[in-house]
Amino acid sequence: MTATDDAVSMSETTPGRDGTRVLLIVLGTALAGLFGFAVLRLVVSGVFGLDGNRYTAAALALTPFAVPFGTVLAVLAFVGRQRLIGVASLLLTLALAVPLVPRVVVDGTPAVAGPGLRVLAFNTYFGEADARRVVDLVAEHRVDVLVLTELEADAVRALTDAGLPELLPHRISRPGAGGVGSALISRYPLAEADLAGPSTFEQPGARMRVGGVAVEVVAVHPVPPVTDARTWRSELRGLPEADPDGAVRVLAGDFNATADHAAFRDLVDTGYVDAAEQRGRALVPTWPHNRFGPPVTLDHVLVDSRATVRHYSTHDIPGSDHRAVLAHLRLPTPAAGVP
């Protein structure tokens, strides 16, 4: 073989080798990112119960997106004949998918025969949401308790003008500028109760009786973790735990947290069920609506595990960056040990 033949041979093989090297670097980098994310979600948050700082807390909310990412990575690796990367990607993807499965499977529900309670929770986006649509939704679904966050005084007036007091005459309203306000508005008489700990935004609580059953409700709205992760954790921990010997508790609103956050899971584990998860709809995003950004599930209705969830749905309301969440609950009877 001549020198000329050697040069031709090198020119034919080098581009292929370079392409393989580039592919290996790209796939390896992606795998390293997937591995780091799996450690964060499954070990740091899952095992040790830590959500970390504002950046890791934000990353944890994106866990559902890691599964399709890992799936695509595995396919590309196998197509590119990088089997080791493909197998590793597939295993990590399966591990990350495991916590998501309960969110899309309808749970068995306890057989309870108490009164029904329909709860609608909605972030009004600094009061800019369409008040008429909110009232129509309350009327259409015969809502018993309406939880509003980011409520401002102008929004209260708009809701009143739209006829909300005719449907839900009782309220504990704490409107405030800058989105700090919240309200509990109900078909049943409310007695204000200090149920949540100190918080940046208003989180009013109330006691009421529904068909003879004592119920406690809290309008939930902790500060976002991207603003202050430490305060966010503190405010979530300040929410009342479920009380198996007391009133049936319902926590509803914008939790600024998903089921991939340890702080949220710790709260649920005190004795609540997530209405969306019980109905297999916990991967349905609630934010951002009509805004740019990866859709995640920040809005929830949590109810005492002694109750059951008959229906759960999300609803678009013009003017807000959140979807409203609606849960039809069935409460236990006083004979079942409920006050």
N, C-alpha and C positions, 0 to 999 in steps of 0.2 A: 504493500500500500504506500502510495506516495504522500509527500507532505500536503499536497493539494487535496488528496482524498481525506486525510485526517482533518483538515480544516472544514471540509464540507460536512464530515460526520459530526464534528463538534457543533457546528452551526445548526444542525438538524435536531440535536438532542438537548442542547442547553435551554432553549425556550420551554421545552416540556418540563425539564427539571425545575426551572424557575417557577413555572406555573404551579407545580406540585408543592413547592416550598411556600409559595404565597398562600395557597389554599390551606396548607397545614397551619400556618401562622394565624390566618383568619379564624379557622375552626377552633384552633387551640385557645385563642383569646376569648372567643365566644363561650367555649366550655369552661374556662376559668371564671368568667363572669357568672355563668349558670351555677357553678359549684359554690362560689361565694354567696350567691343569693340563697341557695339551698341551706347553707350553713346558717345564714341569718334567720331564715324563716323556721327551719326545722330544729335547730339546735339553740341558737341564742334566744329566739322568741318562744319556740315550741317547748324546749326542755327547761331552759333557765328562766323563762317568763320575762324577758327583757326586750323592750322595744327600742332602746337606745336613744339617740338624739333626733333632732328634727329631720335629718336626712334619712336615717335608717327607718324612722317611723313612716316617712313618706314612701320609701321603697317597699315596705311591707304591704302597704295598701295595693301594690301592683302585683301581688302574688298570682292572681288568676291569669295575668298575662305571661307569666313565666312558663306555663304549661304549653301554650302554642309556640312560644319561642323555642323551647327545648325540643318540641316535636319537629319543627322545621330544621333545627340544627342537626338532629339525628338523621333526618332524611338526606340532608345535604352531605353529611359525613359518609353515609353508606353509598350514596351516588358517587362521591369522590373517592371511594375505596379507602376511606379512613375508618376502618371498622372499630378500632379501639375507641376513638372519639365518639363514634355512633352509639356503641354499647353504653359508654359512660353517660352520654347525653340522655339516652333512653331511660336508664336507671334513675338518674336525677329527676327527670320529668315525671316518672311514675311516683317517685317519693313526694314530689311537690303536689301531685294531683290528689294524693290520698286525703289531705285535709279538706279538699274541695268537694269530695263526693257527698258528704252529708248535706251539703247546701242545695243539692239538686234532687234529693230523694225525699219524698213525702214521708214524714214520720208518723208512727202510730200515735194516736191521741187518747188521753184518758177519757173514760166514759163519765162525763159530768152532765148534770141536768139542771144547772142553775140558770140564772137570767143571762141574756145576751148583752154584750157591750161592744159598740162599734167605735173604734178610735181612729181618728185621722190626724196625722202629724205632718207639718209642712213648714219649711223655711221660706219666708216671704221675700227674701233677698232685699233687705233694707226697706221692706214695706212696698216694694214696687210690683208685687204680684197682682194679677187681675182679681180684685175683690169680688166682682160679680161671679167669676168662675168658681171661686172658693165657696161662695154661698150656694151656688147651683150644685156643687159636688156634695156639700153637706145635706142638701135636700134630697138629691137623687139617691144617696146611699143611706139615708136616715141615720146620720152620724150622731152619736151620743156625746162624745167628747172630742173637742178640737184642740190640738196643741199647735201653737204658732210660735215660731222663733224668728229672730231678726225683725221684730215687730216695732214699728214706729207709730207715732201718734196719728199721722195722716192716714195710715193704713187702718187704724182702729175706726176712724171716722168713715172711711170708705166702706168698711165692712158693715158698719151700722147703717149707713145709707142704703146698702144693698139688701138689708133685711135680715142680717144674721141674728139679732136679738129675738126675732120672732120664732126662730128655730131653736136656738140655744140661748135661753135667757139668763143663765148664770155664768159669771166670769170672775176670774182673778187675773187682772191685766196689769202688766208692768212694761208699758212701751218705753222705748228709749232711743235716743239718737245714736247713729253709728252702728246700728244693728245689734245693740246689746239687749233689746227688749224681748219679752216672751209673754205668753198668755195661755191660760187654761180656760176654755169656754165649754159649757156643759148644758145638757138637757136637765141634769139633776142639780139640786142645791149643793154648793161647795162650801167647805169650811177650810180656810187657809191653814196650811201646816208647814212647818219648817222641816223638810225631809232631806234636802240636799245640803252639802257642805258649802263653804265659801266658794264663789265662782266669779269669773270676770263678767260673764253674761248672766242675765237673769234666768234662774231656774226655779220658778215657783212650784210649790207642791200643794196638794189639796186632798181632803178626805170627803167622801160622799157615800151614800148608800144606794145600791142598785138592786131592786127587788129583795131587800132585806139583807143583802150581802155588803159588808164593809169593804170599801175600795179606796186605795190611796194612789194618786197619780202624780207624776213629776214631769214637768216640761224640761227636757234635757237639751243642753247646749253648752258643752265645754269648749274652751278655747281650742283652736286648731293646733295640732302638734307642730306644724311647720312654723307657727308663731312662737310657741314656747312649749317644748316637749315636757318639761318638768311640771309646769302648771297644768298641762293637759292631763297628765297621769294623775296628779293630785285631785283634779276636779272629777275625773272618772271614779277615783277611789272614794270620793266624798258622796257619791250617789248611794242611796240606801240599798242594802242587801235585801234579798227576798226574806220574808219572815213567815216560816211555815206555820206558826202558831197565831199569827196576827191577820191583819187585813190583807186582802189580795192586792198586791202592788203591780202597778203598770208604769213603766218608764218609756216615754216616747219623745221623739224629736230628732234633732241633728246631733249625733254623737261624735261627729268628726273622727270616726273610728270604724274599722271594718273587723270582720271576724278573724283577720290575720294579725290583729294586734293583741298582745297578751293582756293588756290592760282591759280591753273589752271582754275577752274571754273570761278573765278572772271575775268580772262583774256578773256575767251570765251564769257562771258556775256556782254562784251563791244560792241559786234556786230559781233562776228565770229560764224561759225559753224565748228564743228569737222567733217572732211570728213568721218572718220570711223563711227561715230555715225549716220550721216545722211544716211549712207548705211546699218545701222544695224550690223556693224562689229566691234564695239568699245570694245568688250571683246576678240578680237583676240590678243594674246600676241605678243609683238615685242622684248622682252628681258627677260631672257637670252636665246640666241639661241646656242644650242650645249654646254651649260654650266650648271653647277649645280645651282639650285635655283628655287624658285617659279616663274613661268612665269607671267609677267605683261605687261601692255601696256604703254610704255614710249615715243614712237615715234608717232608723229602726223603731220597732215597737217590741219591747220586752214585757213579758207577762209572767207572773207567778206560775210555776210548773204545775200547780194544782188546777189551773184553768186549761182550756184547750183553744186552739186556733182553728176556726172553721173556714176562714177565707183570708187571703192576703192579696193585695194588688197595689200597683203604683199608677200614678196619674200625672199627666202633664198639665201644668197651669201656666199660662202665658205670663211673662214678666219675671219669672224666677229662674235661677240656675239650678234649683233642686226639683226633683219630683216629689209629689205628695205620696205618703205611704198610708194605706188603709188596712186595718185588721179587724175582722169580725171575731170577737172572742166569746167563749161560753164560760161563765164563771161557775165555780163549785157551789154547792148549796150549803146553807148553814148547818145542815145535818151532817155534812162531811167534815165538820170541824172548823168551819169558817165563821168568824164572828158575825 
